[in-house]
Amino acid sequence: MLIRKATIDDLDLVTHIEATCFPPAEAAPRKAFKERLKYYADHFLIAFDGDTPIGFIDGFVSDDEILTDEMFADASLHNSNGAWQMIFGLNTMPEYRNRGVGGRLIEAFIELAREEMRKGVILTCKAEKIPYYAKFGFVNEGESESDHGDAKWYQMRIRL
Ligand SMILES: CC(C)(COP(=O)(O)OP(=O)(O)OC[C@H]1O[C@@H](n2cnc3c(N)ncnc32)[C@H](O)[C@@H]1OP(=O)(O)O)[C@@H](O)C(=O)NCCC(=O)NCCS
């Protein structure tokens, strides 16, 4: 498995992965990825099995300590000098799940944040994923302010 940073040329590829991993009402659209790749392709990692793209992780950098719905919607809020690396998306193609691809992407993202001397990494997730992220060192900080999709979200953070 190879992991590399994304470029704007990966727009169709990441849109396809997202549309495969989420139902239409939840999947971020192509337009959103165009913005994300424009502002923060350096914080967007794609995993490959040979030439086959199998997953990605992305999120921008901010001085804010709280991950908000506004951040998901507005990639221009990216601040390359910010203290905290956010995670907005983690996707593995269905046929490649439960083999550690997601874990390798999380670890690579944490390593990138460490190399860039960030204070840490922040994500939000549904309750059932808390034990999964805890395995990588993320600590649950309780309910997030997000009301995305009317679900309950929790904010988790790893300090580096
Ligand atoms: C969530 C998601 C990214 C996980 O990706 P993944 O590549 O399957 O992740 P991993 O393989 O690292 O871990 C998944 C499970 O497989 C287990 N696993 C990892 N390697 C394994 C292996 N070699 N053999 C058996 N199980 C393994 C992990 O321990 C984990 O188990 P757990 O859920 O009980 O903790 C993927 O299911 C997905 O894309 N879902 C849809 C989008 C989504 O919900 N994203 C997350 C938003 S918070």
Ligand as a Chemical Component Dictionary entry (heavy atoms), coordinates in Angstrom:
data_LIG
# 
_chem_comp.id                   LIG 
_chem_comp.type                 NON-POLYMER 
_chem_comp.pdbx_formal_charge   0 
_chem_comp.three_letter_code    LIG 
# 
loop_
_chem_comp_atom.comp_id 
_chem_comp_atom.atom_id 
_chem_comp_atom.alt_atom_id 
_chem_comp_atom.type_symbol 
_chem_comp_atom.charge 
_chem_comp_atom.model_Cartn_x 
_chem_comp_atom.model_Cartn_y 
_chem_comp_atom.model_Cartn_z 
_chem_comp_atom.pdbx_ordinal 
LIG C1  C1  C 0 -14.599 3.922  9.048  1  
LIG C2  C2  C 0 -13.712 3.408  7.933  2  
LIG C3  C3  C 0 -12.920 4.557  7.331  3  
LIG C4  C4  C 0 -12.732 2.387  8.533  4  
LIG O1  O1  O 0 -11.799 2.010  7.509  5  
LIG P1  P1  P 0 -11.004 0.633  7.548  6  
LIG O2  O2  O 0 -9.957  0.716  6.505  7  
LIG O3  O3  O 0 -11.918 -0.510 7.523  8  
LIG O4  O4  O 0 -10.327 0.770  8.997  9  
LIG P2  P2  P 0 -9.383  -0.267 9.748  10 
LIG O5  O5  O 0 -9.151  -1.471 8.898  11 
LIG O6  O6  O 0 -8.221  0.489  10.268 12 
LIG O7  O7  O 0 -10.264 -0.643 11.026 13 
LIG C5  C5  C 0 -11.562 -1.177 10.914 14 
LIG C6  C6  C 0 -11.700 -2.368 11.847 15 
LIG O8  O8  O 0 -10.929 -3.443 11.316 16 
LIG C7  C7  C 0 -10.038 -3.916 12.302 17 
LIG N1  N1  N 0 -8.828  -4.372 11.607 18 
LIG C8  C8  C 0 -7.778  -3.633 11.197 19 
LIG N2  N2  N 0 -6.866  -4.421 10.595 20 
LIG C9  C9  C 0 -7.374  -5.655 10.613 21 
LIG C10 C10 C 0 -6.897  -6.892 10.118 22 
LIG N3  N3  N 0 -5.717  -6.998 9.498  23 
LIG N4  N4  N 0 -7.682  -7.977 10.293 24 
LIG C11 C11 C 0 -8.863  -7.885 10.927 25 
LIG N5  N5  N 0 -9.379  -6.736 11.407 26 
LIG C12 C12 C 0 -8.625  -5.637 11.246 27 
LIG C13 C13 C 0 -9.791  -2.736 13.183 28 
LIG O9  O9  O 0 -9.338  -3.131 14.455 29 
LIG C14 C14 C 0 -11.156 -2.112 13.231 30 
LIG O10 O10 O 0 -11.980 -2.801 14.129 31 
LIG P3  P3  P 0 -12.943 -2.017 15.161 32 
LIG O11 O11 O 0 -13.881 -1.203 14.295 33 
LIG O12 O12 O 0 -13.619 -3.107 15.901 34 
LIG O13 O13 O 0 -12.049 -1.127 15.983 35 
LIG C15 C15 C 0 -14.540 2.699  6.810  36 
LIG O14 O14 O 0 -15.398 1.754  7.389  37 
LIG C16 C16 C 0 -15.395 3.671  5.979  38 
LIG O15 O15 O 0 -14.919 4.218  4.992  39 
LIG N6  N6  N 0 -16.674 3.850  6.368  40 
LIG C17 C17 C 0 -17.584 4.746  5.664  41 
LIG C18 C18 C 0 -17.211 6.175  5.875  42 
LIG C19 C19 C 0 -17.159 6.535  7.371  43 
LIG O16 O16 O 0 -18.050 6.227  8.133  44 
LIG N7  N7  N 0 -16.063 7.199  7.762  45 
LIG C20 C20 C 0 -15.803 7.546  9.134  46 
LIG C21 C21 C 0 -16.497 8.775  9.544  47 
LIG S1  S1  S 0 -16.222 9.055  11.298 48 
# 
loop_
_chem_comp_bond.comp_id 
_chem_comp_bond.atom_id_1 
_chem_comp_bond.atom_id_2 
_chem_comp_bond.value_order 
_chem_comp_bond.pdbx_ordinal 
LIG C1  C2  SING 1  
LIG C2  C3  SING 2  
LIG C2  C4  SING 3  
LIG C2  C15 SING 4  
LIG C4  O1  SING 5  
LIG O1  P1  SING 6  
LIG P1  O2  DOUB 7  
LIG P1  O3  SING 8  
LIG P1  O4  SING 9  
LIG O4  P2  SING 10 
LIG P2  O5  DOUB 11 
LIG P2  O6  SING 12 
LIG P2  O7  SING 13 
LIG O7  C5  SING 14 
LIG C5  C6  SING 15 
LIG C6  O8  SING 16 
LIG C6  C14 SING 17 
LIG O8  C7  SING 18 
LIG C7  N1  SING 19 
LIG C7  C13 SING 20 
LIG N1  C8  SING 21 
LIG N1  C12 SING 22 
LIG C8  N2  DOUB 23 
LIG N2  C9  SING 24 
LIG C9  C10 SING 25 
LIG C9  C12 DOUB 26 
LIG C10 N3  SING 27 
LIG C10 N4  DOUB 28 
LIG N4  C11 SING 29 
LIG C11 N5  DOUB 30 
LIG N5  C12 SING 31 
LIG C13 O9  SING 32 
LIG C13 C14 SING 33 
LIG C14 O10 SING 34 
LIG O10 P3  SING 35 
LIG P3  O11 DOUB 36 
LIG P3  O12 SING 37 
LIG P3  O13 SING 38 
LIG C15 O14 SING 39 
LIG C15 C16 SING 40 
LIG C16 O15 DOUB 41 
LIG C16 N6  SING 42 
LIG N6  C17 SING 43 
LIG C17 C18 SING 44 
LIG C18 C19 SING 45 
LIG C19 O16 DOUB 46 
LIG C19 N7  SING 47 
LIG N7  C20 SING 48 
LIG C20 C21 SING 49 
LIG C21 S1  SING 50 
# 
